[in-house]
Amino acid sequence: MSEETSTIWDGHWMRLLRLGLFLAVPSAAMFGGLSVNSAIQPLTALVCWGLLNLMMLGMLHYLLREREALKARQRRPANTRDYAAAVERLGSDLAEARARSQADAAALRAILDGIERPVLTFDVRRRLEFMNLAAKSLFGSGLEGRDIAAALRHPDVLQAIDRSVSDRVSRTAEFPVFAPVRRRFRVTIDALPARFAGGQGFVAAVDDVTDSRQVQEMRSGFVADVSHELRTPLAAVLSIVDTLQGPARNDPEAQNRFLDILREQSDRMARLVDDLLALSRIEMNEHQPPRDTVNLAGVLDEVCESLDLLAQAREMRLERSFASELPVAGDRDELVRLFQNLIDNGIKYGDRGTPVRISAVMEDGHVQVDVRDQGAGIAREQIPRLTERFYRTDRARSRAAGGTGLGLAIVKHIVSRHRGELSIRSRQGEGSCFSVRFPCCEPMLATVAEPRLDRA
């Protein structure tokens, strides 16, 4: 018998003994009184008293056992119910935690799918576990479960991934994509925190750095081109100054000739600086479209009148054909500069004695202006590069005509700021056509008049 059971039984018999004494004393007094005051013999009274006490003790013993058994039965189901309730609560908590985890994972996936930046996650075995929509669009879908090399194949990227998996240190690598167009991407590999994927997960985020790389290349090329463009006239100016201070010191005729060249080179540098400043100012405001209403017909008339003498010097005429009202939202000074560059190019590069035609039509809520010349034309492969800074199809002819190589770059950025479109058509031996298309300004549409033709 265990110590706990022995203690229970000892308590049980002590309670029974106390109850027996409690009953025995009154019953002994009762039977003693009977034996004294009646004919009952003392021995008979003692025997009856003993039997009565035994019967009562037996009944008390039975009652106490039943009471203990009842308490035991009441305690046992309560403990079982507690265990069942605890198990049920534990199961409910686990289900809630699982549901929350699934909801959090779904929310995280939704957030990552909404990001335009491609994101991929993978484990220590380089097995892809998740790709957001941007990553699937870039690398293709259905790659989950495969090695990450199925998406990121470049050796530099894979080497960076292996090293990050080995030491859990963040790394970056770049790789090019050549189709459908040439692009360049940078991948950043990081280890996920320990609470994610048991500390065995990694994430690769992809950034398109094509534009930044192009800007860096253009900046480097721009600095080189500006240096080259300024070096030539500066060298000429320094040479002329040396000549004037030396051999031509006492030669008036040579001095006049060299002074004319000096003025020409100074004008060239002034035009270059002016165009650079204008281009910088236009680019700075390119993201803010102009809000003023400008009549494009008035702008074209003003530009044609200012360039008429230049056209006459080359025995050319400016033929105009457009309506008296061509309303657009724009910056008048920038629009004047735009059409000065286009018409000036038509005069410079058109054949002597041929017309430069300036026409404009309004259709489908847009105003389109065409500037046509009859010159040598432009080779088809050169057309996409015409709006690059300092790009010239014929450098010698451009410099002889006083061009800086920035005119069409300025045109492109002005058109972009006005939310317009620039298109160039050319055929060698037939000439070129530069077309600019702007959205109309609605309030003035009702006042548009009939076209005016051939106002030379």
Secondary structure, DSSP 8 states (H G I E B T S, - for coil): --HHHHHHHHHHHHHHHHHHHHHHHHHHHHHHHHHHHSS--HHHHHHHHHHHHHHHHHHHHHHHHHHHHHHHHHHHHHHHHHHHHHHHHHHHHHHHHHHHHHHHHHHHHHHHHT-SS-EEEEETT-BEEEE-HHHHHHH-SS-TTSBGGGT---HHHHHHHHHHHHH---EEEEEEE-SSS-EEEEEEEEE--TTSGGGTEEEEEEEE-HHHHHHHHHHHHHHHHHHHHHHHHHHHHHHHHHHHHTTTTT-HHHHHHHHHHHHHHHHHHHHHHHHHHHHHHHHHTTTS---SEEEHHHHHHHHHHHHHHHHHHTT--EEEEEES--EEE--HHHHHHHHHHHHHHHHHHB-TT--EEEEEEEETTEEEEEEE--BS---GGGGGGTTSTT--SSHHHHHHTT--S-HHHHHHHHHHHTT-EEEEEEETTTEEEEEEEEEB-GGGGGG---EEE---
